[in-house]
Every structure is written in structure tokens, then in C-alpha cells.
Amino acid sequence: MTSTTVRRTTAYWPPAGLLGRVGEADRAVLLGLGHGVAYPAGQIVIHEADTSDFALLLLGGMVKVTARAQDGREALLAVRMAGDLVGEFAGIDGQPRIGTVTACGKVAARYILRSELLACTERRPAIGLALSASVVAKLRTATGRIVDFTGCDVLGRLARILHHLAVTYGRPGRNRAELPLSQPEMATLVGAAESSVHKALRALRESGAVKTGYRRITILDLDHLARIAAEAAPPQDAAAGLARPPAGPAKHV
């Protein structure tokens, strides 16, 4: 971690993130909390089960949130981008971390201690409400993923998750988006084998919805991707009434 003065790196804050949910005055307060930090690609910024209680307000770049399953495999729980607050659960309740957060590319953020975050929400009720709303949004997304897991094949799950990320973090009115995700990360995000995700990606490429590169997927036609997501067929066991949700409860950081 490098401590530095981090200036705002983007003029657009997605409305789903904490910075996009508050007005200009409250946004200025949030951007003044803590101190600026910068992380290189691949650095772990929060460790699962750690007892630290700071939160990170992301100003630029992307992080992934992972957790270890009982069999030792790594599960990708979520990705977070500029405008999001990461680590707010421990920043609110002081309990051990439930996931590991890793920088995907260079990341700029504000490092905010729990005491400062709580004091801010007490002084600025609008920020407290926005923080609660952002947590609820994450819970709703996790619930939606469970529904998708039980009602869609791999192609449908992948299309829905990619569409959700593009809509959540992309600029309004644009029909294209780029997401810095590798194919193994996409496989863990949809809960499928890499071979199944490779097949689904090939179908999406052949349809003209996306193109893929090294650790990056470019959505060429967001509307077309949305149609694929909506028309996705359920897996065979779901059609037979045998679909099961993914093992274990959803986690959040």
C-alpha cells in the first residue's frame, strides 16, 4: 500500500455506489475522510478473517472480493469499482472480515477508519442513509444471483451477471462496456466450470454480443446481451424441478 494524496480519478460516479448516492456536499465530505492510498495490481488490500475495521472508498480501478470454500477453492463473490465502499461491514460492526479484497489493476482509494466512518454517519444522516441503501443493494444483488443460479443455464447466468455489471458501472446511454475480468474469475462468479464458461463465452462472441481479450471482456451490444439474458433456458435439472441453489449463504464485504 502506498499512502498518497489521491485526487478524484473519474468525473462519473455510478449511482449504485456510495459516492453516486449522495449529493455534492456530502460527496465532498466523504472524499475528505481518511487518507488517500494507492495499490498496485494483485495486492491484497483486505484479508479474510482479519480483525481490522477500516473501509476503503474506491476512487479508481477495480477490486475483487473472494472467499475460501470449505474444500479450499476460491469463490469470487463480487467485483467493486469506483464509487463503491468496500469493507463497510467490518467498518460498521467491527467483526472479522468475511472475504478477501484484491486489487485488479491499479486502485486508488480513501482509507477510512471505523471510528471516522461512524462519526461521519452520525453527523451527516444523508450519508448514513446512502450507506444503508448501498448495503441493501448488495444484498438484493446477492439474492438475484441465487435466483439466477437456480433458474438459468451457464450461458444465461453469465449473460445476466455481465449485463448487471455493465449497467451498474457503465455510463448511462452507452451500449458498450469493458470489464477487466479473466475467464477463471468469470467462472467462479457464475459458479461453473471454466470449460462451461469457455463454451458460453464462445456463444456470446459468435452472437456478436461480446469480444474477449487478456483479462478483459468487452460488451459490444448491451441490448443484445440483455435479450440473451432474458431468453436463457433453464438447466435440465431445473426444468425437472431438481435445481439446487449454490452451497452456503451469500457473503458480502
ChimeraX commands (.cxc) that place a marker at each C-alpha (Angstrom):
marker #1 position 0.00,0.00,0.00 radius 0.5
marker #1 position 1.23,3.46,-0.85 radius 0.5
marker #1 position -0.08,6.41,1.16 radius 0.5
marker #1 position -0.55,9.42,-1.05 radius 0.5
marker #1 position -2.78,12.33,-1.83 radius 0.5
marker #1 position -5.30,10.83,-4.22 radius 0.5
marker #1 position -7.22,13.17,-6.41 radius 0.5
marker #1 position -10.54,12.23,-7.92 radius 0.5
marker #1 position -9.76,9.99,-10.89 radius 0.5
marker #1 position -13.15,9.95,-12.60 radius 0.5
marker #1 position -15.83,12.53,-13.30 radius 0.5
marker #1 position -18.58,9.92,-13.17 radius 0.5
marker #1 position -19.76,8.11,-10.03 radius 0.5
marker #1 position -22.14,5.20,-10.77 radius 0.5
marker #1 position -25.46,5.69,-8.95 radius 0.5
marker #1 position -25.22,2.23,-7.39 radius 0.5
marker #1 position -22.07,3.17,-5.44 radius 0.5
marker #1 position -21.94,5.22,-2.26 radius 0.5
marker #1 position -20.50,8.31,-3.97 radius 0.5
marker #1 position -23.24,8.23,-6.58 radius 0.5
marker #1 position -25.99,8.07,-3.95 radius 0.5
marker #1 position -25.18,11.34,-2.17 radius 0.5
marker #1 position -25.36,14.99,-3.08 radius 0.5
marker #1 position -22.37,17.13,-3.92 radius 0.5
marker #1 position -21.86,18.45,-0.39 radius 0.5
marker #1 position -21.97,15.01,1.22 radius 0.5
marker #1 position -19.75,13.63,-1.53 radius 0.5
marker #1 position -17.14,16.26,-0.66 radius 0.5
marker #1 position -17.32,15.16,2.98 radius 0.5
marker #1 position -16.79,11.52,2.03 radius 0.5
marker #1 position -13.87,12.37,-0.22 radius 0.5
marker #1 position -12.28,14.21,2.70 radius 0.5
marker #1 position -12.44,11.25,5.09 radius 0.5
marker #1 position -9.37,9.22,5.99 radius 0.5
marker #1 position -6.31,9.43,3.79 radius 0.5
marker #1 position -5.51,8.57,0.20 radius 0.5
marker #1 position -3.93,5.24,-0.69 radius 0.5
marker #1 position -2.83,3.55,-3.91 radius 0.5
marker #1 position -2.48,-0.18,-4.51 radius 0.5
marker #1 position -0.70,-2.00,-7.36 radius 0.5
marker #1 position -2.35,-4.75,-9.36 radius 0.5
marker #1 position -2.62,-8.02,-7.48 radius 0.5
marker #1 position -2.17,-6.61,-3.99 radius 0.5
marker #1 position -4.49,-7.94,-1.29 radius 0.5
marker #1 position -5.97,-4.93,0.47 radius 0.5
marker #1 position -8.27,-6.77,2.91 radius 0.5
marker #1 position -7.69,-10.29,4.25 radius 0.5
marker #1 position -10.48,-12.75,5.03 radius 0.5
marker #1 position -10.89,-13.33,8.82 radius 0.5
marker #1 position -8.72,-10.30,9.62 radius 0.5
marker #1 position -9.83,-8.17,12.56 radius 0.5
marker #1 position -9.02,-4.78,11.00 radius 0.5
marker #1 position -12.00,-2.44,10.85 radius 0.5
marker #1 position -11.20,0.15,8.17 radius 0.5
marker #1 position -13.20,0.64,4.97 radius 0.5
marker #1 position -11.98,1.65,1.52 radius 0.5
marker #1 position -13.80,4.21,-0.61 radius 0.5
marker #1 position -12.78,3.35,-4.16 radius 0.5
marker #1 position -11.87,6.31,-6.38 radius 0.5
marker #1 position -10.41,4.46,-9.35 radius 0.5
marker #1 position -9.77,0.92,-10.52 radius 0.5
marker #1 position -11.49,-2.32,-9.59 radius 0.5
marker #1 position -11.21,-4.88,-6.80 radius 0.5
marker #1 position -12.50,-8.43,-6.50 radius 0.5
marker #1 position -14.00,-9.93,-3.37 radius 0.5
marker #1 position -13.24,-13.61,-2.75 radius 0.5
marker #1 position -13.66,-16.19,0.00 radius 0.5
marker #1 position -12.34,-19.69,0.62 radius 0.5
marker #1 position -14.84,-22.53,0.46 radius 0.5
marker #1 position -14.58,-25.49,2.85 radius 0.5
marker #1 position -12.82,-27.56,0.18 radius 0.5
marker #1 position -10.18,-24.85,-0.23 radius 0.5
marker #1 position -11.38,-23.47,-3.55 radius 0.5
marker #1 position -11.61,-19.73,-4.03 radius 0.5
marker #1 position -15.05,-18.30,-4.70 radius 0.5
marker #1 position -15.41,-14.93,-6.39 radius 0.5
marker #1 position -18.22,-13.17,-4.54 radius 0.5
marker #1 position -18.31,-9.78,-6.22 radius 0.5
marker #1 position -16.41,-7.05,-8.02 radius 0.5
marker #1 position -16.41,-3.43,-6.88 radius 0.5
marker #1 position -15.43,-0.32,-8.80 radius 0.5
marker #1 position -15.00,3.44,-8.42 radius 0.5
marker #1 position -17.59,4.99,-6.13 radius 0.5
marker #1 position -18.08,1.85,-4.03 radius 0.5
marker #1 position -17.30,1.49,-0.35 radius 0.5
marker #1 position -15.53,-1.80,0.39 radius 0.5
marker #1 position -15.14,-3.36,3.82 radius 0.5
marker #1 position -18.06,-1.45,5.29 radius 0.5
marker #1 position -19.43,-4.47,7.19 radius 0.5
marker #1 position -16.37,-4.61,9.45 radius 0.5
marker #1 position -16.34,-0.82,9.38 radius 0.5
marker #1 position -19.82,-0.85,10.91 radius 0.5
marker #1 position -19.92,-3.85,13.26 radius 0.5
marker #1 position -16.23,-4.40,14.00 radius 0.5
marker #1 position -16.47,-8.15,13.30 radius 0.5
marker #1 position -13.78,-10.19,11.45 radius 0.5
marker #1 position -13.65,-9.90,7.67 radius 0.5
marker #1 position -15.76,-12.38,5.70 radius 0.5
marker #1 position -13.84,-12.02,2.44 radius 0.5
marker #1 position -10.53,-11.09,0.83 radius 0.5
marker #1 position -10.32,-7.99,-1.36 radius 0.5
marker #1 position -7.67,-7.88,-4.10 radius 0.5
marker #1 position -6.76,-5.05,-6.48 radius 0.5
marker #1 position -7.46,-5.86,-10.15 radius 0.5
marker #1 position -5.12,-3.38,-11.78 radius 0.5
marker #1 position -4.09,-0.13,-10.11 radius 0.5
marker #1 position -6.51,1.08,-7.45 radius 0.5
marker #1 position -6.89,4.48,-5.79 radius 0.5
marker #1 position -8.97,4.81,-2.63 radius 0.5
marker #1 position -9.61,6.59,0.64 radius 0.5
marker #1 position -8.60,4.58,3.72 radius 0.5
marker #1 position -11.26,5.30,6.36 radius 0.5
marker #1 position -11.12,4.06,9.97 radius 0.5
marker #1 position -14.29,2.66,11.55 radius 0.5
marker #1 position -14.42,5.44,14.15 radius 0.5
marker #1 position -14.30,8.12,11.46 radius 0.5
marker #1 position -16.90,6.39,9.30 radius 0.5
marker #1 position -19.37,6.02,12.17 radius 0.5
marker #1 position -18.82,9.60,13.32 radius 0.5
marker #1 position -19.48,10.80,9.77 radius 0.5
marker #1 position -22.80,8.94,9.51 radius 0.5
marker #1 position -23.87,10.45,12.84 radius 0.5
marker #1 position -23.03,13.99,11.71 radius 0.5
marker #1 position -24.45,13.56,8.20 radius 0.5
marker #1 position -27.66,11.48,8.29 radius 0.5
marker #1 position -27.93,11.55,4.48 radius 0.5
marker #1 position -24.61,9.72,4.25 radius 0.5
marker #1 position -25.85,7.14,6.76 radius 0.5
marker #1 position -28.97,6.56,4.68 radius 0.5
marker #1 position -26.93,6.28,1.49 radius 0.5
marker #1 position -24.62,3.77,3.16 radius 0.5
marker #1 position -27.60,1.69,4.26 radius 0.5
marker #1 position -29.06,1.85,0.75 radius 0.5
marker #1 position -25.79,0.68,-0.81 radius 0.5
marker #1 position -25.64,-2.30,1.56 radius 0.5
marker #1 position -29.25,-3.20,0.73 radius 0.5
marker #1 position -28.41,-3.00,-2.98 radius 0.5
marker #1 position -25.60,-5.51,-2.47 radius 0.5
marker #1 position -27.97,-7.83,-0.62 radius 0.5
marker #1 position -30.52,-7.55,-3.42 radius 0.5
marker #1 position -27.86,-8.37,-5.99 radius 0.5
marker #1 position -26.74,-11.41,-4.00 radius 0.5
marker #1 position -30.35,-12.59,-3.77 radius 0.5
marker #1 position -30.78,-12.12,-7.51 radius 0.5
marker #1 position -27.68,-14.22,-8.14 radius 0.5
marker #1 position -29.13,-17.09,-6.10 radius 0.5
marker #1 position -32.30,-16.93,-8.20 radius 0.5
marker #1 position -30.23,-16.95,-11.40 radius 0.5
marker #1 position -28.22,-19.92,-10.16 radius 0.5
marker #1 position -31.39,-21.96,-9.76 radius 0.5
marker #1 position -33.20,-20.84,-12.90 radius 0.5
marker #1 position -30.63,-20.45,-15.68 radius 0.5
marker #1 position -28.02,-22.42,-17.57 radius 0.5
marker #1 position -24.41,-21.22,-17.61 radius 0.5
marker #1 position -24.96,-19.03,-20.67 radius 0.5
marker #1 position -27.88,-17.31,-19.00 radius 0.5
marker #1 position -26.06,-16.78,-15.71 radius 0.5
marker #1 position -23.02,-15.36,-17.47 radius 0.5
marker #1 position -25.11,-13.05,-19.65 radius 0.5
marker #1 position -27.09,-11.78,-16.65 radius 0.5
marker #1 position -24.03,-11.13,-14.49 radius 0.5
marker #1 position -22.14,-9.36,-17.29 radius 0.5
marker #1 position -25.22,-7.26,-18.07 radius 0.5
marker #1 position -25.64,-6.37,-14.39 radius 0.5
marker #1 position -22.00,-5.26,-14.06 radius 0.5
marker #1 position -22.17,-3.22,-17.26 radius 0.5
marker #1 position -25.39,-1.48,-16.25 radius 0.5
marker #1 position -24.18,-0.89,-12.68 radius 0.5
marker #1 position -20.80,0.61,-13.56 radius 0.5
marker #1 position -21.17,1.78,-17.15 radius 0.5
marker #1 position -22.11,5.28,-18.18 radius 0.5
marker #1 position -25.80,5.83,-18.98 radius 0.5
marker #1 position -26.75,5.79,-22.65 radius 0.5
marker #1 position -23.80,3.68,-23.78 radius 0.5
marker #1 position -24.40,0.32,-25.44 radius 0.5
marker #1 position -20.81,-0.86,-24.89 radius 0.5
marker #1 position -18.78,-1.57,-21.77 radius 0.5
marker #1 position -15.44,-3.07,-20.77 radius 0.5
marker #1 position -14.96,-5.26,-17.72 radius 0.5
marker #1 position -11.47,-6.28,-16.50 radius 0.5
marker #1 position -12.36,-9.89,-15.70 radius 0.5
marker #1 position -10.43,-13.04,-16.57 radius 0.5
marker #1 position -12.21,-16.19,-17.69 radius 0.5
marker #1 position -11.36,-18.05,-14.45 radius 0.5
marker #1 position -12.83,-15.12,-12.47 radius 0.5
marker #1 position -15.98,-15.24,-14.58 radius 0.5
marker #1 position -16.21,-18.98,-13.95 radius 0.5
marker #1 position -16.14,-18.51,-10.18 radius 0.5
marker #1 position -18.55,-15.58,-10.39 radius 0.5
marker #1 position -21.21,-17.69,-12.15 radius 0.5
marker #1 position -20.41,-20.85,-10.19 radius 0.5
marker #1 position -19.48,-23.01,-13.18 radius 0.5
marker #1 position -16.54,-24.96,-14.54 radius 0.5
marker #1 position -14.11,-23.00,-16.73 radius 0.5
marker #1 position -14.89,-25.29,-19.67 radius 0.5
marker #1 position -18.58,-24.40,-19.40 radius 0.5
marker #1 position -17.78,-20.70,-19.25 radius 0.5
marker #1 position -15.48,-21.01,-22.28 radius 0.5
marker #1 position -18.39,-22.55,-24.19 radius 0.5
marker #1 position -20.78,-19.80,-23.05 radius 0.5
marker #1 position -18.27,-17.07,-23.97 radius 0.5
marker #1 position -17.83,-18.61,-27.41 radius 0.5
marker #1 position -21.60,-18.46,-27.90 radius 0.5
marker #1 position -21.67,-14.82,-26.80 radius 0.5
marker #1 position -18.79,-13.96,-29.15 radius 0.5
marker #1 position -20.41,-15.72,-32.09 radius 0.5
marker #1 position -23.65,-13.84,-31.43 radius 0.5
marker #1 position -21.80,-10.51,-31.60 radius 0.5
marker #1 position -22.63,-9.59,-28.01 radius 0.5
marker #1 position -19.05,-9.58,-26.67 radius 0.5
marker #1 position -15.40,-9.95,-27.53 radius 0.5
marker #1 position -12.72,-11.22,-25.19 radius 0.5
marker #1 position -9.08,-10.41,-24.57 radius 0.5
marker #1 position -6.46,-10.97,-21.90 radius 0.5
marker #1 position -8.17,-10.41,-18.53 radius 0.5
marker #1 position -10.84,-8.33,-20.23 radius 0.5
marker #1 position -14.26,-8.76,-21.77 radius 0.5
marker #1 position -15.77,-6.07,-23.97 radius 0.5
marker #1 position -19.54,-5.92,-24.28 radius 0.5
marker #1 position -20.23,-4.82,-27.84 radius 0.5
marker #1 position -24.03,-4.73,-27.71 radius 0.5
marker #1 position -25.59,-4.33,-24.27 radius 0.5
marker #1 position -29.15,-4.55,-25.64 radius 0.5
marker #1 position -28.38,-7.84,-27.38 radius 0.5
marker #1 position -26.76,-9.17,-24.20 radius 0.5
marker #1 position -29.91,-8.27,-22.28 radius 0.5
marker #1 position -32.04,-10.25,-24.75 radius 0.5
marker #1 position -29.78,-13.28,-24.36 radius 0.5
marker #1 position -30.04,-13.00,-20.59 radius 0.5
marker #1 position -33.83,-12.74,-20.71 radius 0.5
marker #1 position -34.23,-15.69,-23.09 radius 0.5
marker #1 position -31.79,-18.01,-21.32 radius 0.5
marker #1 position -33.06,-21.54,-20.93 radius 0.5
marker #1 position -33.12,-23.20,-17.51 radius 0.5
marker #1 position -30.74,-26.10,-16.91 radius 0.5
marker #1 position -32.15,-29.61,-17.39 radius 0.5
marker #1 position -32.33,-30.38,-13.68 radius 0.5
marker #1 position -34.17,-27.07,-13.07 radius 0.5
marker #1 position -36.74,-27.99,-15.69 radius 0.5
marker #1 position -37.23,-31.27,-13.85 radius 0.5
marker #1 position -37.71,-29.45,-10.56 radius 0.5
marker #1 position -34.35,-30.62,-9.23 radius 0.5
marker #1 position -32.37,-27.37,-9.31 radius 0.5
marker #1 position -30.45,-26.58,-6.16 radius 0.5
marker #1 position -29.03,-23.21,-5.00 radius 0.5
marker #1 position -25.27,-22.86,-4.61 radius 0.5
marker #1 position -23.88,-24.28,-1.38 radius 0.5
marker #1 position -23.58,-21.87,1.52 radius 0.5
marker #1 position -25.03,-18.42,2.14 radius 0.5
marker #1 position -24.09,-15.38,0.10 radius 0.5
marker #1 position -21.32,-13.26,1.60 radius 0.5
marker #1 position -20.57,-9.57,1.42 radius 0.5
marker #1 position -17.65,-7.33,2.23 radius 0.5
marker link #1:1,2 radius 0.2
marker link #1:2,3 radius 0.2
marker link #1:3,4 radius 0.2
marker link #1:4,5 radius 0.2
marker link #1:5,6 radius 0.2
marker link #1:6,7 radius 0.2
marker link #1:7,8 radius 0.2
marker link #1:8,9 radius 0.2
marker link #1:9,10 radius 0.2
marker link #1:10,11 radius 0.2
marker link #1:11,12 radius 0.2
marker link #1:12,13 radius 0.2
marker link #1:13,14 radius 0.2
marker link #1:14,15 radius 0.2
marker link #1:15,16 radius 0.2
marker link #1:16,17 radius 0.2
marker link #1:17,18 radius 0.2
marker link #1:18,19 radius 0.2
marker link #1:19,20 radius 0.2
marker link #1:20,21 radius 0.2
marker link #1:21,22 radius 0.2
marker link #1:22,23 radius 0.2
marker link #1:23,24 radius 0.2
marker link #1:24,25 radius 0.2
marker link #1:25,26 radius 0.2
marker link #1:26,27 radius 0.2
marker link #1:27,28 radius 0.2
marker link #1:28,29 radius 0.2
marker link #1:29,30 radius 0.2
marker link #1:30,31 radius 0.2
marker link #1:31,32 radius 0.2
marker link #1:32,33 radius 0.2
marker link #1:33,34 radius 0.2
marker link #1:34,35 radius 0.2
marker link #1:35,36 radius 0.2
marker link #1:36,37 radius 0.2
marker link #1:37,38 radius 0.2
marker link #1:38,39 radius 0.2
marker link #1:39,40 radius 0.2
marker link #1:40,41 radius 0.2
marker link #1:41,42 radius 0.2
marker link #1:42,43 radius 0.2
marker link #1:43,44 radius 0.2
marker link #1:44,45 radius 0.2
marker link #1:45,46 radius 0.2
marker link #1:46,47 radius 0.2
marker link #1:47,48 radius 0.2
marker link #1:48,49 radius 0.2
marker link #1:49,50 radius 0.2
marker link #1:50,51 radius 0.2
marker link #1:51,52 radius 0.2
marker link #1:52,53 radius 0.2
marker link #1:53,54 radius 0.2
marker link #1:54,55 radius 0.2
marker link #1:55,56 radius 0.2
marker link #1:56,57 radius 0.2
marker link #1:57,58 radius 0.2
marker link #1:58,59 radius 0.2
marker link #1:59,60 radius 0.2
marker link #1:60,61 radius 0.2
marker link #1:61,62 radius 0.2
marker link #1:62,63 radius 0.2
marker link #1:63,64 radius 0.2
marker link #1:64,65 radius 0.2
marker link #1:65,66 radius 0.2
marker link #1:66,67 radius 0.2
marker link #1:67,68 radius 0.2
marker link #1:68,69 radius 0.2
marker link #1:69,70 radius 0.2
marker link #1:70,71 radius 0.2
marker link #1:71,72 radius 0.2
marker link #1:72,73 radius 0.2
marker link #1:73,74 radius 0.2
marker link #1:74,75 radius 0.2
marker link #1:75,76 radius 0.2
marker link #1:76,77 radius 0.2
marker link #1:77,78 radius 0.2
marker link #1:78,79 radius 0.2
marker link #1:79,80 radius 0.2
marker link #1:80,81 radius 0.2
marker link #1:81,82 radius 0.2
marker link #1:82,83 radius 0.2
marker link #1:83,84 radius 0.2
marker link #1:84,85 radius 0.2
marker link #1:85,86 radius 0.2
marker link #1:86,87 radius 0.2
marker link #1:87,88 radius 0.2
marker link #1:88,89 radius 0.2
marker link #1:89,90 radius 0.2
marker link #1:90,91 radius 0.2
marker link #1:91,92 radius 0.2
marker link #1:92,93 radius 0.2
marker link #1:93,94 radius 0.2
marker link #1:94,95 radius 0.2
marker link #1:95,96 radius 0.2
marker link #1:96,97 radius 0.2
marker link #1:97,98 radius 0.2
marker link #1:98,99 radius 0.2
marker link #1:99,100 radius 0.2
marker link #1:100,101 radius 0.2
marker link #1:101,102 radius 0.2
marker link #1:102,103 radius 0.2
marker link #1:103,104 radius 0.2
marker link #1:104,105 radius 0.2
marker link #1:105,106 radius 0.2
marker link #1:106,107 radius 0.2
marker link #1:107,108 radius 0.2
marker link #1:108,109 radius 0.2
marker link #1:109,110 radius 0.2
marker link #1:110,111 radius 0.2
marker link #1:111,112 radius 0.2
marker link #1:112,113 radius 0.2
marker link #1:113,114 radius 0.2
marker link #1:114,115 radius 0.2
marker link #1:115,116 radius 0.2
marker link #1:116,117 radius 0.2
marker link #1:117,118 radius 0.2
marker link #1:118,119 radius 0.2
marker link #1:119,120 radius 0.2
marker link #1:120,121 radius 0.2
marker link #1:121,122 radius 0.2
marker link #1:122,123 radius 0.2
marker link #1:123,124 radius 0.2
marker link #1:124,125 radius 0.2
marker link #1:125,126 radius 0.2
marker link #1:126,127 radius 0.2
marker link #1:127,128 radius 0.2
marker link #1:128,129 radius 0.2
marker link #1:129,130 radius 0.2
marker link #1:130,131 radius 0.2
marker link #1:131,132 radius 0.2
marker link #1:132,133 radius 0.2
marker link #1:133,134 radius 0.2
marker link #1:134,135 radius 0.2
marker link #1:135,136 radius 0.2
marker link #1:136,137 radius 0.2
marker link #1:137,138 radius 0.2
marker link #1:138,139 radius 0.2
marker link #1:139,140 radius 0.2
marker link #1:140,141 radius 0.2
marker link #1:141,142 radius 0.2
marker link #1:142,143 radius 0.2
marker link #1:143,144 radius 0.2
marker link #1:144,145 radius 0.2
marker link #1:145,146 radius 0.2
marker link #1:146,147 radius 0.2
marker link #1:147,148 radius 0.2
marker link #1:148,149 radius 0.2
marker link #1:149,150 radius 0.2
marker link #1:150,151 radius 0.2
marker link #1:151,152 radius 0.2
marker link #1:152,153 radius 0.2
marker link #1:153,154 radius 0.2
marker link #1:154,155 radius 0.2
marker link #1:155,156 radius 0.2
marker link #1:156,157 radius 0.2
marker link #1:157,158 radius 0.2
marker link #1:158,159 radius 0.2
marker link #1:159,160 radius 0.2
marker link #1:160,161 radius 0.2
marker link #1:161,162 radius 0.2
marker link #1:162,163 radius 0.2
marker link #1:163,164 radius 0.2
marker link #1:164,165 radius 0.2
marker link #1:165,166 radius 0.2
marker link #1:166,167 radius 0.2
marker link #1:167,168 radius 0.2
marker link #1:168,169 radius 0.2
marker link #1:169,170 radius 0.2
marker link #1:170,171 radius 0.2
marker link #1:171,172 radius 0.2
marker link #1:172,173 radius 0.2
marker link #1:173,174 radius 0.2
marker link #1:174,175 radius 0.2
marker link #1:175,176 radius 0.2
marker link #1:176,177 radius 0.2
marker link #1:177,178 radius 0.2
marker link #1:178,179 radius 0.2
marker link #1:179,180 radius 0.2
marker link #1:180,181 radius 0.2
marker link #1:181,182 radius 0.2
marker link #1:182,183 radius 0.2
marker link #1:183,184 radius 0.2
marker link #1:184,185 radius 0.2
marker link #1:185,186 radius 0.2
marker link #1:186,187 radius 0.2
marker link #1:187,188 radius 0.2
marker link #1:188,189 radius 0.2
marker link #1:189,190 radius 0.2
marker link #1:190,191 radius 0.2
marker link #1:191,192 radius 0.2
marker link #1:192,193 radius 0.2
marker link #1:193,194 radius 0.2
marker link #1:194,195 radius 0.2
marker link #1:195,196 radius 0.2
marker link #1:196,197 radius 0.2
marker link #1:197,198 radius 0.2
marker link #1:198,199 radius 0.2
marker link #1:199,200 radius 0.2
marker link #1:200,201 radius 0.2
marker link #1:201,202 radius 0.2
marker link #1:202,203 radius 0.2
marker link #1:203,204 radius 0.2
marker link #1:204,205 radius 0.2
marker link #1:205,206 radius 0.2
marker link #1:206,207 radius 0.2
marker link #1:207,208 radius 0.2
marker link #1:208,209 radius 0.2
marker link #1:209,210 radius 0.2
marker link #1:210,211 radius 0.2
marker link #1:211,212 radius 0.2
marker link #1:212,213 radius 0.2
marker link #1:213,214 radius 0.2
marker link #1:214,215 radius 0.2
marker link #1:215,216 radius 0.2
marker link #1:216,217 radius 0.2
marker link #1:217,218 radius 0.2
marker link #1:218,219 radius 0.2
marker link #1:219,220 radius 0.2
marker link #1:220,221 radius 0.2
marker link #1:221,222 radius 0.2
marker link #1:222,223 radius 0.2
marker link #1:223,224 radius 0.2
marker link #1:224,225 radius 0.2
marker link #1:225,226 radius 0.2
marker link #1:226,227 radius 0.2
marker link #1:227,228 radius 0.2
marker link #1:228,229 radius 0.2
marker link #1:229,230 radius 0.2
marker link #1:230,231 radius 0.2
marker link #1:231,232 radius 0.2
marker link #1:232,233 radius 0.2
marker link #1:233,234 radius 0.2
marker link #1:234,235 radius 0.2
marker link #1:235,236 radius 0.2
marker link #1:236,237 radius 0.2
marker link #1:237,238 radius 0.2
marker link #1:238,239 radius 0.2
marker link #1:239,240 radius 0.2
marker link #1:240,241 radius 0.2
marker link #1:241,242 radius 0.2
marker link #1:242,243 radius 0.2
marker link #1:243,244 radius 0.2
marker link #1:244,245 radius 0.2
marker link #1:245,246 radius 0.2
marker link #1:246,247 radius 0.2
marker link #1:247,248 radius 0.2
marker link #1:248,249 radius 0.2
marker link #1:249,250 radius 0.2
marker link #1:250,251 radius 0.2
marker link #1:251,252 radius 0.2
marker link #1:252,253 radius 0.2
view
